[in-house]
Amino acid sequence: MHRIAQRGLTLVTLVAVATTVQAKKAAAPPAGPVSVELHNTCGADLTVLLAGTEIKVATGARSTGVELAPREDWSYEVKMQAPSKADLGLLGLRPDGRYAIEVAGCRPGGADLLTRDLGDKPAAKSPQEAAEVRFRARQNGFIEYRTGKMGGFKPLSIAMTNYVEQAGGALEFTFRLRAARGGPVLKMLKTAVDLQAGHRYLIEVNVVGNDLLFKHEDEGWREG
């Protein structure tokens, strides 16, 4: 009899806890919109669809602030409509976040994308904290990458690499597309991007024909 009463009490407690959690979820305010501004550093006027929202920006200019509805998966599709049509992939943008998005190097196959998280620096963060960078390819193929000016190339696939610490400031990297494993090099892309201390980044390469495009995505402040 005592055990039955104890089980009953436990069940009541679990129900009460679940009810409290559900009440807290229901009482939580909805996430705020994502605020973005688009920078056009291409040599032509630009039109993009960002999660279905059309944004037009003259060459060398930037858009006024655009607000996007928050998404649970943080995933926003980017499609270029002009100067040519191209699918530029997905951007991860957190609810309540503020971002600057640069579209650069427009060409028939698409353009490069560079984002910057404009969120405030947490009080505990040191300005000397290293950044963290990971890489991936948008599609599998004979793609290789290298960070810095020296060292060997490593194969790259759709699976993300582990984060590697890098000092804040300029980071140089190179992508290389081969015709086959160990075959002749069809295309190389060598460039550099700026890293903010304490931020995390995803750098992604996209193969369009024999051309290489890249996305430099600021994933925000490192945790901890």
C-alpha positions as CSV (number, residue, x, y, z in Angstrom):
1,M,0.0,0.0,0.0
2,H,2.8,2.3,0.9
3,R,4.6,1.6,-2.5
4,I,1.4,2.3,-4.4
5,A,0.9,5.6,-2.6
6,Q,4.6,6.5,-3.3
7,R,4.2,5.7,-7.0
8,G,1.1,7.8,-7.1
9,L,2.9,10.7,-5.5
10,T,5.8,10.4,-8.0
11,L,3.3,10.4,-10.9
12,V,1.6,13.5,-9.6
13,T,5.0,15.2,-9.2
14,L,6.0,14.4,-12.7
15,V,2.8,15.7,-14.1
16,A,3.2,18.9,-12.1
17,V,6.7,19.4,-13.4
18,A,5.7,18.8,-17.0
19,T,2.8,21.2,-16.6
20,T,5.2,23.9,-15.2
21,V,7.6,23.4,-18.1
22,Q,4.7,23.7,-20.6
23,A,3.5,26.8,-18.9
24,K,7.0,28.4,-19.1
25,K,7.2,27.5,-22.8
26,A,3.8,29.1,-23.4
27,A,4.8,32.2,-21.5
28,A,8.1,32.6,-23.3
29,P,8.0,35.7,-25.6
30,P,8.4,34.9,-29.3
31,A,11.8,35.3,-30.8
32,G,12.5,38.7,-32.4
33,P,13.1,39.1,-36.2
34,V,16.5,38.9,-37.8
35,S,17.8,42.3,-39.0
36,V,20.1,42.3,-42.0
37,E,21.7,44.9,-44.3
38,L,23.0,43.9,-47.7
39,H,26.2,45.3,-49.1
40,N,26.8,45.1,-52.9
41,T,30.5,45.2,-53.8
42,C,29.9,43.8,-57.3
43,G,30.3,45.9,-60.4
44,A,26.6,45.8,-61.2
45,D,23.3,46.5,-59.6
46,L,22.1,43.6,-57.5
47,T,18.8,41.9,-56.8
48,V,18.6,39.0,-54.4
49,L,15.8,36.9,-52.8
50,L,16.6,36.4,-49.1
51,A,14.2,33.8,-47.8
52,G,11.7,35.1,-50.4
53,T,12.2,38.8,-49.6
54,E,13.4,40.7,-52.6
55,I,16.3,43.2,-51.9
56,K,17.7,45.5,-54.6
57,V,21.0,47.3,-54.0
58,A,22.9,49.5,-56.5
59,T,26.5,48.7,-57.1
60,G,28.8,50.0,-54.3
61,A,25.8,50.6,-52.0
62,R,24.1,48.9,-49.1
63,S,20.4,48.3,-48.4
64,T,18.5,49.8,-45.5
65,G,17.7,47.4,-42.7
66,V,15.6,44.5,-43.7
67,E,13.8,42.4,-41.1
68,L,13.2,38.6,-41.6
69,A,10.9,36.5,-39.6
70,P,12.8,34.1,-37.2
71,R,13.1,30.5,-38.2
72,E,13.5,27.5,-35.8
73,D,16.3,26.0,-38.0
74,W,18.0,29.5,-38.5
75,S,18.2,28.6,-42.2
76,Y,17.7,31.3,-44.9
77,E,17.9,30.6,-48.7
78,V,19.7,33.2,-50.8
79,K,19.1,33.4,-54.6
80,M,20.6,36.0,-56.9
81,Q,18.2,37.4,-59.5
82,A,20.4,40.0,-61.1
83,P,23.0,40.6,-62.6
84,S,22.4,36.9,-63.2
85,K,20.3,34.1,-61.7
86,A,22.0,31.8,-59.3
87,D,21.4,29.8,-56.1
88,L,23.8,31.1,-53.5
89,G,22.9,28.5,-50.9
90,L,21.8,28.9,-47.3
91,L,22.8,31.3,-44.5
92,G,22.4,30.5,-40.8
93,L,20.9,33.6,-39.0
94,R,19.8,33.4,-35.4
95,P,16.6,35.0,-34.1
96,D,17.1,38.5,-32.7
97,G,20.4,38.6,-34.6
98,R,21.9,41.6,-36.5
99,Y,23.9,40.8,-39.7
100,A,25.8,42.6,-42.5
101,I,25.8,40.4,-45.6
102,E,28.2,41.3,-48.5
103,V,27.7,40.0,-52.0
104,A,31.0,40.1,-53.8
105,G,32.6,39.0,-57.1
106,C,29.4,38.6,-59.1
107,R,29.8,36.4,-62.1
108,P,27.5,34.3,-64.4
109,G,27.7,31.3,-62.0
110,G,26.8,33.3,-58.9
111,A,28.8,35.3,-56.3
112,D,30.7,35.1,-53.1
113,L,28.9,35.7,-49.8
114,L,30.4,37.1,-46.6
115,T,28.5,37.7,-43.4
116,R,29.3,39.5,-40.2
117,D,27.5,39.0,-37.0
118,L,26.9,42.5,-35.5
119,G,25.9,41.2,-32.0
120,D,27.3,42.8,-29.0
121,K,30.5,41.3,-27.4
122,P,29.7,39.4,-24.2
123,A,31.3,41.0,-21.2
124,A,33.5,38.0,-20.4
125,K,35.0,37.8,-23.8
126,S,38.7,38.8,-24.2
127,P,39.7,40.8,-27.3
128,Q,42.6,38.5,-27.6
129,E,40.6,35.3,-27.8
130,A,41.3,33.2,-30.9
131,A,38.7,32.8,-33.6
132,E,37.6,29.3,-34.7
133,V,37.2,28.2,-38.3
134,R,35.7,25.2,-40.0
135,F,35.4,24.3,-43.7
136,R,33.1,22.3,-46.0
137,A,32.2,21.8,-49.7
138,R,28.7,22.4,-50.9
139,Q,28.9,19.2,-53.0
140,N,31.2,16.2,-53.0
141,G,34.0,16.2,-55.7
142,F,37.7,16.3,-56.1
143,I,38.1,19.4,-53.9
144,E,41.0,20.3,-51.7
145,Y,41.8,23.2,-49.3
146,R,44.7,24.8,-47.5
147,T,44.9,27.5,-44.9
148,G,47.8,29.9,-44.9
149,K,50.5,30.2,-47.6
150,M,52.4,26.9,-46.9
151,G,51.7,23.3,-46.2
152,G,49.8,20.6,-48.0
153,F,46.3,20.5,-49.3
154,K,43.6,18.4,-47.6
155,P,40.5,16.8,-49.3
156,L,37.2,18.5,-48.6
157,S,33.7,17.1,-48.7
158,I,30.2,18.0,-47.6
159,A,31.1,16.9,-44.1
160,M,32.2,19.9,-42.0
161,T,35.8,19.8,-40.7
162,N,36.5,20.3,-37.0
163,Y,36.9,23.8,-35.8
164,V,40.5,25.0,-35.8
165,E,41.7,28.0,-33.8
166,Q,43.0,31.0,-35.8
167,A,44.3,34.4,-34.6
168,G,41.9,37.3,-35.2
169,G,42.7,39.3,-38.4
170,A,43.3,38.2,-42.0
171,L,43.1,34.5,-42.8
172,E,44.4,33.4,-46.2
173,F,43.1,30.1,-47.7
174,T,43.1,28.3,-51.0
175,F,40.6,25.9,-52.6
176,R,41.6,23.6,-55.5
177,L,39.4,21.7,-57.9
178,R,40.9,18.6,-59.6
179,A,39.6,16.7,-62.6
180,A,40.0,13.4,-60.6
181,R,41.8,12.3,-57.4
182,G,45.4,13.2,-58.0
183,G,44.5,14.5,-61.5
184,P,45.2,17.8,-63.1
185,V,44.1,21.0,-61.3
186,L,41.1,22.6,-63.1
187,K,40.7,25.7,-60.9
188,M,42.2,27.4,-57.9
189,L,40.7,30.1,-55.7
190,K,43.1,31.9,-53.4
191,T,41.8,34.6,-51.2
192,A,41.7,36.0,-47.6
193,V,39.0,37.0,-45.2
194,D,38.9,38.9,-41.9
195,L,38.3,37.1,-38.7
196,Q,37.0,38.8,-35.5
197,A,38.6,37.6,-32.3
198,G,36.3,35.2,-30.4
199,H,34.0,34.4,-33.3
200,R,33.3,31.1,-35.0
201,Y,33.2,30.8,-38.8
202,L,32.2,28.5,-41.6
203,I,33.9,28.8,-44.9
204,E,32.2,26.9,-47.7
205,V,33.2,26.3,-51.3
206,N,30.7,25.9,-54.1
207,V,31.7,24.4,-57.5
208,V,29.7,25.9,-60.5
209,G,31.0,24.4,-63.7
210,N,34.7,24.8,-63.3
211,D,34.4,27.9,-61.3
212,L,34.8,28.1,-57.5
213,L,32.7,30.4,-55.3
214,F,32.9,30.7,-51.6
215,K,30.8,31.7,-48.6
216,H,32.4,33.1,-45.4
217,E,29.8,32.8,-42.7
218,D,30.1,34.4,-39.3
219,E,28.5,32.0,-36.8
220,G,28.7,34.5,-33.8
221,W,30.6,34.4,-30.6
222,R,32.3,31.3,-29.3
223,E,30.6,29.6,-26.4
224,G,32.2,29.5,-23.0
